[in-house]
Amino acid sequence: MKQLLAIFFVIGSIDSMGQSIPNKANLIKVKGVTFSQVCNTLLDSGYVIEKKDDQLQTVTTEMREYTKSFNAAYRLIIRVKDSVAIIYSTFSAPWWDPFTKNAAKTDRLWDNTRSFVIVDKKGKAKLNQMNAYPFERMMRIGRALGSDMEFFVSE
């Protein structure tokens, strides 16, 4: 009986968060949050804040290396305006050069490129690609903020 209830809870959770993601979505909006809540969520999630502007209510994290097999790093940028958090991210790759000790001398193919997600014909987001990994991290922050997320394509 407990297993059956757990299955219904998981299915309900997936359904409530199962808003369709448009192809090449690169922006997430979360309503009903404060700037302080966003900063605390980032810190609680292990991010280091690089820049914080209390007046414009904008926060930028330090570059963070991918934990998967990509030679890349990403940062999250979040702005809160009218109690709506607007989350986007950028990534740079390759992040380090295995042949030199100085990563700054590595020529990057993507440098502060806006991350986005590709959606297949069935409507499923392909989150295992280099450009989508930061998007998946954006979704984790959106969920941690505890509100419904909306996905957008921004130019």
N, C-alpha and C positions, 0 to 999 in steps of 0.2 A: 504494500500500500504506500509506504514511504517513497519507494522508487517511482511509483506512478505519479505521485504529487510532485516529485522533483522533476520528472519529465515535463509535466504541464507548466511548471515554473520556468524551466529553460526555454520551452517553446514560446511561452508568453513574453519572456524577456527578448528573445530574438525577434518576435513579431513587432514589439513596440519600438525596437531600434532598427527595424528592417526597412527604413525609408530608402527608396531607390537612390543610387548615386549616379549622377549624370556622367557620361564619358568625358574624360579630361577635367574632372572636378579638381579644383586646386584651392578651395576656400571652404571653411566650415564656420557656420554661425551658431552660437549657443545663446539662447535668451535667458534673461533673469539672473544675471551674475554681476558681481562687483569686481572692481579692479583688484582689491585686496584678496578676494577669493581666487582669482586667476593666479596671482603671484604665489599664494600659499599652495595651490594645487601643483604648480610647477616645481616649487621647492620640495613638496612632499613626494613628488614623483622622481626626485633625484636630479633635476636640472639645475644648472648654475645660471643665474641671471647675469647677463653681460651689461645690458642697458635697461634702465627703468626711468620712464618719464611720467611723473605723477600728474603733471598738468595735462598732457595729451592722453594719459592713461594707456601707454604703450609699453610693452615689455618684450625684450629680445633675449633669447638664451644664448649661451656660448655654443660654439660648434661642438657637436657630439658625434663621435664615430659610430658608424653602423655596427650593430652587434651581429649581423649576419655576414655572409661571405663577400660583401662588396667592399671595395677600397674607396670608401666615400665617407663624408660627414654631412650633417645637416644641422640647421638651427630652426627654432620655432619663433615666430613673431605673432604677438597677440595684441590687439587693440580693443579696449572696451569703450563703447559709445552708446549712451542711452540704455544701459544695462544689457547690451548685446556684445558678446565677445566675438571678434572676427579673428579666426585663426588661419595662418598660412605658414608655409615653410619654404626654405631654400636648401639646396644641396650643392656640394662641390665634390668633384671626382676627377682624376684620382686624388685621394687625400694625402697619401704618403708614397714615396718612391722607395722601393726596396733596395735600390742600388746606391742611394745617397742618404746621408744622415739629416739633410736639411729639406724638410717637406716644402718649405716656402719656395724652393727652386724648381719644384715640380710644375711642369706646364699642365694646366688643367683643361680637360675637354669640356667640362661643365663647371662654371664658377658662379656661385650664387644663383643658380638656375632655379626657378620656381618649381616646386614638386607638384606632381599631379598623379591621378590614377586613371588607368585604362579599364574600361568596362567591356566585357565580352558580349557576344550576341544574346546570351541568356540573361544579361543584366548583372552578372557577378563581377565584382571588382577584383582585379588581379593585383593583389597586395604584395606579391613576392618579387616584384621588379624593382630595380634600383631607384627609379623616379617615384615609385609609390610607397617605398618604405617610410619616408617621413610622413606621408599622408596617413598611414596606419598609426603612427605615433600621435598625429594630430587628433585622430579619432579617439585614442586612449585618453588624451587630455579632455576632450569634449565629454566623454562618458564620465570621467572623474569629477567634472564640474556638476554632474547630476541633472542635466537638463536635456531636452530633446535637441538633436542636432539637425541642421539643414545644410545641404551640400550645394555648392555653386561653382560655376565656371566663370572665372574672372580673367579679363584680358591682361 
